[in-house]
Amino acid sequence: MENSRSANGLAAEQTASRRGLWSNYMISRNAWVPQAPISSMTLRNQHLTLADAANVKARFALVVLFVLLVSIGFLYVGGWVTPHRLTPARIIDTFERVNGLHPGFRRNHAKGVGFSGRFESNGQGSRLSKASIFQPGRVEVVGRFALAGGMPYAADANSTVRSMALRFALPNGEEWRMGMNNIPVFAVNTPQAFTEQLVAMGPDPLTGKPNPVRVKAFFERHPETARAIQVIRVQPPTSGFDDSTFNSLNAFEFIDATGKATAVRWSMVPAQTFAPGIASPKNANFLFASLIERVNRQPLRWHWVLVIGQRGDPTNDATLAWPQDREKVDVGTLTIDSIEGEQTSPARAINFDPLILPNGIAGSDDPLLSARSAAYSQSFTRRVDEPVTASAVTTPAAAK
């Protein structure tokens, strides 16, 4: 019986061996090619190779996914994914559509002139901010006076918003850039409202004037703008840039040496005596002509006055003025002693981004700040490679 079982076992082993041999045959072209039986070590190596391949595929999939997400991000920022979302490029596109394309000029505040001078700090601002500019001493300034709007050859008008932009070059290598307007509050409080206002107030192709139906509809959608316009109209226009007060409009945070943050707005208050605006100017550039003549006669000065906010004062809405009884701190004097045309002024190459700030100053929660920063960058990127075009404003230096 035992011999029978042995014989049967031997036959089974031979059969299994033959089956294993044929099972390891492989097809090569049209021929059957026998392959040696696979050892356990070979199986383990094949298993590791398959695992490695799976890992490579997984890593490749992650790389593809990362590239796809980055591409979607760029498309989103550019507005391709959400065609109706407001982007910096669309804001500048709106300026170009409303005002026309004027290569070489800023898309807003297009008509202007450069200047240089200095700021002398009296040290009073150091209790509010650790920024080095508020330590006693002198800082060099480059800046620009301009009129709001994207038309560089438009005639000057008393009602057009005037602006002052500054770049302070601080001793430690930092910079502080700012832009201010001669109005007490801003007309809108969101980037979307700003763009809507630009379209509503733009000239109608048939009349060359704003369409009253569009203007009325805009004010109905934005009652905050209607209120702000009333505040702006109460302020009488001055005779020129030299006797205008320029306001930050947006709020900022001033951070002192202990880390305490204080909400602040500010004004550049002229030392020059107020004079009413010219009723019927004959010169299309009368505001700039007067400015150039006065600077050439003697330096012009402004007091930099900080307005200290209190709890509850709005920092995220530039259409709302702070109460008149807020503490005011005179931190020094801005002196402008030189005017230079756009073609040669270093101000032409400066993007007066309001969020380029020194240590000790930070932006607030005002949504217009980030929108201004992004839109200014877009405008700068477009014009920086465009040819320098002759300005409507001619200075004596530019005429030589």
C-alpha positions in Angstrom: 0.0 0.0 0.0 2.9 2.3 0.9 4.6 1.5 -2.4 1.4 2.2 -4.2 1.0 5.6 -2.5 4.7 6.4 -3.3 4.2 5.5 -6.9 1.0 7.6 -7.1 2.8 10.6 -5.4 5.7 10.4 -7.9 3.3 10.4 -10.8 1.5 13.4 -9.4 4.7 15.3 -8.9 5.8 14.6 -12.4 2.5 15.8 -13.7 2.7 19.0 -11.7 6.2 19.6 -12.9 5.1 19.3 -16.5 2.2 21.6 -15.9 4.5 24.2 -14.2 6.9 24.0 -17.1 4.3 24.7 -19.7 2.7 27.4 -17.6 6.0 29.3 -17.8 6.1 29.3 -21.6 5.8 32.8 -23.1 4.8 34.0 -26.5 7.5 35.7 -28.6 6.2 36.8 -32.0 4.9 33.6 -33.6 7.0 31.1 -31.6 6.5 29.6 -28.2 9.6 30.2 -26.1 10.0 28.2 -22.9 11.0 30.2 -19.8 12.5 28.8 -16.7 10.4 28.4 -13.6 10.2 31.7 -11.5 11.8 31.6 -8.1 10.3 33.2 -4.9 13.1 35.8 -5.0 12.2 36.8 -8.6 8.5 37.1 -7.6 9.5 39.4 -4.7 11.6 41.5 -7.1 8.7 41.8 -9.6 6.4 42.8 -6.8 8.8 45.6 -5.7 9.1 46.7 -9.3 5.4 47.0 -9.7 5.2 48.9 -6.4 7.9 51.3 -7.6 6.0 51.8 -10.8 2.8 52.6 -8.9 4.7 55.1 -6.8 6.1 56.8 -9.9 2.6 57.0 -11.4 1.2 58.5 -8.2 4.0 61.1 -8.1 3.4 62.0 -11.7 -0.3 62.3 -11.1 0.4 64.7 -8.2 2.7 66.8 -10.4 0.0 67.0 -13.1 -2.6 67.9 -10.4 -0.3 70.7 -9.1 0.3 72.1 -12.5 -3.4 72.0 -13.2 -4.2 73.8 -10.0 -1.6 76.5 -10.6 -3.0 77.0 -14.2 -6.5 77.3 -12.8 -5.2 79.8 -10.3 -3.7 82.0 -13.0 -6.9 81.7 -15.1 -8.9 82.7 -12.0 -6.7 85.7 -11.3 -6.9 86.7 -14.9 -10.7 86.5 -14.9 -10.9 83.6 -17.5 -12.6 81.2 -15.1 -15.1 83.9 -13.9 -15.6 86.3 -16.8 -17.8 88.7 -14.8 -15.5 88.9 -11.7 -13.8 92.3 -11.2 -10.0 92.1 -11.6 -7.2 94.7 -11.7 -6.9 94.2 -15.4 -10.7 94.8 -15.9 -10.5 98.0 -13.8 -7.7 99.4 -16.1 -9.6 98.1 -19.2 -12.6 100.2 -18.0 -10.4 103.3 -17.8 -9.1 102.7 -21.3 -12.6 102.1 -22.6 -14.0 105.2 -21.0 -11.1 107.6 -21.6 -9.5 106.1 -24.7 -6.0 104.6 -24.9 -3.1 107.0 -24.4 0.2 105.1 -24.6 2.9 106.2 -22.2 0.5 107.8 -19.7 -1.0 106.6 -16.4 -4.5 105.2 -16.9 -5.7 107.4 -14.1 -4.3 110.8 -13.0 -2.9 111.0 -16.5 -2.2 114.7 -16.6 0.5 115.7 -14.2 3.9 117.1 -13.4 6.8 115.8 -11.2 8.4 117.6 -8.2 11.1 117.1 -5.6 11.6 118.4 -2.1 12.1 117.3 1.5 10.1 116.4 4.6 11.4 117.6 8.0 10.1 115.7 10.9 9.6 117.4 14.3 9.6 114.1 16.1 5.9 114.3 17.2 4.9 111.3 15.2 7.2 108.9 17.0 4.7 108.3 19.8 2.3 106.8 17.3 4.6 104.9 15.0 8.1 103.4 15.1 8.6 104.3 11.4 12.0 106.0 11.0 10.4 108.9 9.1 8.9 110.3 12.3 12.3 110.6 14.1 13.6 114.2 14.1 15.4 114.9 10.8 15.1 115.4 7.1 14.0 112.9 4.3 14.2 113.5 0.6 10.9 113.4 -1.4 10.0 112.8 -5.0 6.4 113.3 -6.0 3.8 114.2 -8.5 0.8 116.6 -8.8 -2.0 115.4 -11.1 -5.6 115.7 -12.1 -7.9 112.7 -11.7 -9.0 111.0 -15.0 -7.4 109.2 -17.8 -7.2 112.0 -20.4 -3.7 113.6 -20.4 -4.7 116.5 -22.6 -8.0 117.5 -20.9 -8.3 121.1 -19.9 -7.8 122.0 -16.3 -11.0 122.6 -14.3 -11.7 123.8 -10.7 -14.0 120.9 -10.2 -11.5 118.2 -11.3 -10.1 116.3 -8.3 -6.4 117.2 -7.7 -3.9 114.8 -6.3 -0.5 114.8 -4.6 1.6 111.6 -4.7 4.8 111.1 -2.6 7.7 108.7 -2.3 9.8 109.1 0.8 13.3 107.6 0.6 14.1 106.6 4.2 17.6 106.4 5.6 17.4 102.7 6.3 16.6 101.8 2.7 12.9 101.6 3.1 10.3 103.6 1.1 6.9 105.0 1.8 4.7 105.8 -1.1 1.3 107.5 -0.9 -1.4 109.2 -3.0 -3.8 111.8 -1.7 -6.7 113.8 -3.1 -8.0 117.3 -2.4 -11.5 116.0 -1.4 -12.7 115.4 2.2 -14.0 111.9 1.5 -13.9 109.4 -1.4 -16.9 109.0 -3.6 -17.2 105.2 -3.3 -16.3 102.5 -0.8 -15.7 99.4 -2.9 -13.7 98.6 -6.1 -17.0 97.4 -7.8 -18.7 100.7 -7.1 -15.6 102.6 -8.4 -15.8 100.8 -11.7 -19.5 101.3 -11.9 -19.1 105.0 -11.2 -16.4 105.2 -13.9 -18.8 103.8 -16.5 -21.8 105.8 -15.3 -20.0 109.1 -15.3 -18.2 108.5 -18.7 -19.2 110.6 -21.7 -22.0 109.4 -23.9 -20.8 108.9 -27.5 -23.8 110.9 -28.8 -23.6 113.9 -26.5 -20.0 113.9 -25.1 -21.5 114.2 -21.6 -22.6 111.7 -18.9 -25.9 110.0 -19.6 -28.3 111.3 -17.0 -30.3 108.0 -16.9 -27.1 106.0 -16.2 -26.0 108.5 -13.5 -29.4 108.4 -11.8 -29.4 104.6 -11.8 -25.9 104.5 -10.3 -26.8 106.8 -7.5 -29.9 104.8 -6.7 -27.8 101.7 -6.4 -25.2 103.5 -4.3 -26.7 105.9 -1.8 -23.4 106.1 0.0 -21.9 107.8 -3.1 -24.8 110.3 -3.3 -24.1 111.3 0.3 -20.3 111.5 -0.3 -20.8 113.8 -3.3 -22.9 116.2 -1.2 -20.0 116.4 1.3 -17.5 117.0 -1.5 -19.6 119.7 -3.1 -19.7 121.7 0.2 -16.0 122.3 0.0 -15.2 125.3 -2.2 -12.4 124.8 -4.8 -9.2 126.7 -4.2 -7.1 128.6 -6.7 -4.6 125.9 -7.4 -2.5 123.0 -6.2 -0.5 125.2 -3.9 -3.4 126.1 -1.5 -5.1 122.7 -1.7 -5.4 120.4 1.3 -4.6 116.8 0.3 -6.1 113.9 2.3 -5.2 110.3 2.6 -9.0 109.3 2.5 -8.1 105.7 3.4 -7.2 104.8 7.0 -3.9 103.1 8.0 -2.5 101.5 11.1 0.3 103.2 12.9 2.3 100.8 15.1 4.4 102.1 18.0 7.5 100.6 19.6 5.4 98.5 22.0 3.3 97.0 19.2 0.2 99.2 19.8 -1.8 99.9 16.7 -3.7 103.2 16.1 -6.1 103.9 13.3 -4.9 107.1 11.5 -5.9 109.2 8.5 -3.9 112.3 7.5 -3.8 115.5 5.6 -1.2 117.7 3.9 -2.4 121.2 5.0 -1.0 124.1 2.9 1.0 126.9 4.5 0.0 129.0 1.5 -3.0 131.3 2.0 -6.4 130.1 0.6 -7.6 131.8 -2.5 -10.9 131.0 -4.4 -10.8 129.2 -7.7 -10.6 131.2 -10.9 -14.1 131.8 -12.3 -13.2 131.8 -16.1 -9.7 130.6 -16.7 -8.3 131.3 -20.2 -5.4 128.9 -20.1 -6.3 125.2 -20.6 -3.4 124.4 -18.2 -4.0 127.2 -15.8 -3.7 125.0 -12.6 -0.3 123.7 -13.7 0.9 127.0 -15.1 0.2 128.7 -11.7 1.9 125.9 -9.8 5.0 126.1 -11.9 5.2 129.8 -11.6 4.8 129.8 -7.8 7.4 127.0 -7.2 9.9 128.9 -9.4 9.2 132.0 -7.3 9.6 130.4 -3.9 9.3 126.9 -2.2 5.8 125.7 -1.3 5.1 124.1 2.1 2.5 121.8 3.7 2.1 120.7 7.3 1.6 116.9 7.6 -1.2 116.5 10.1 -2.2 113.1 11.4 -5.9 112.5 12.5 -6.1 110.0 15.3 -9.1 107.6 15.1 -11.1 106.4 18.0 -13.0 103.2 18.6 -16.0 103.0 16.3 -14.5 105.3 13.6 -14.9 103.6 10.3 -11.6 102.4 8.8 -13.2 100.3 6.0 -15.4 103.0 4.4 -13.6 106.0 2.7 -17.0 107.7 2.0 -17.5 108.5 5.7 -15.6 111.3 7.4 -14.4 111.0 11.0 -15.7 113.5 13.5 -14.1 116.9 13.5 -13.1 116.7 17.2 -10.6 113.9 16.6 -7.1 114.6 17.9 -4.7 116.1 15.3 -0.9 115.9 15.4 1.3 118.1 13.3 4.4 115.8 12.6 6.4 118.1 10.3 6.7 120.1 7.1 6.8 119.0 3.5 8.7 121.5 1.3 8.5 121.4 -2.5 11.2 123.5 -4.3 11.5 122.0 -7.8 9.1 121.1 -10.6 10.0 118.9 -13.5 8.1 117.8 -16.6 6.8 114.2 -17.1 9.4 113.4 -19.8 12.4 113.8 -17.4 11.0 113.6 -13.9 11.9 110.4 -11.9 8.3 110.4 -10.8 7.3 109.0 -14.2 8.9 105.7 -13.3 7.3 105.4 -9.9 4.3 103.4 -9.1 2.7 105.3 -6.2 1.4 102.1 -4.6 -0.3 103.0 -1.3 0.7 99.7 0.2 4.4 100.2 -0.1 4.9 101.0 3.6 7.8 101.2 6.0 8.0 99.2 9.2 5.7 100.8 11.7 2.9 101.5 9.2 0.3 99.0 7.9 -2.8 99.0 5.8 -6.3 98.9 7.3 -9.3 96.9 6.4 -10.4 99.4 3.7 -11.0 97.3 0.5 -10.0 100.2 -1.7 -6.4 100.0 -0.5 -5.7 96.5 -2.0 -7.7 97.4 -5.1 -5.7 100.6 -5.6 -2.4 98.7 -5.1 -3.4 96.0 -7.7 -4.8 98.5 -10.3 -1.8 100.8 -10.0 0.5 97.8 -10.7 -1.6 96.9 -13.7 -1.4 100.5 -15.0 2.3 100.7 -14.4 3.0 97.3 -16.2 1.1 98.5 -19.3 2.8 101.9 -19.6 6.3 101.1 -18.5 7.3 99.7 -21.9 5.3 102.3 -23.9 7.1 105.3 -25.5 7.4 108.5 -23.4 4.8 110.8 -24.9 4.9 114.6 -24.7 2.8 115.9 -21.9 0.3 118.8 -22.2 2.2 120.5 -19.3 5.4 122.1 -20.2 7.9 123.2 -17.5 10.8 125.6 -18.2 13.2 122.7 -17.7 11.3 120.6 -20.3 11.2 123.5 -22.8 15.0 123.9 -22.8 
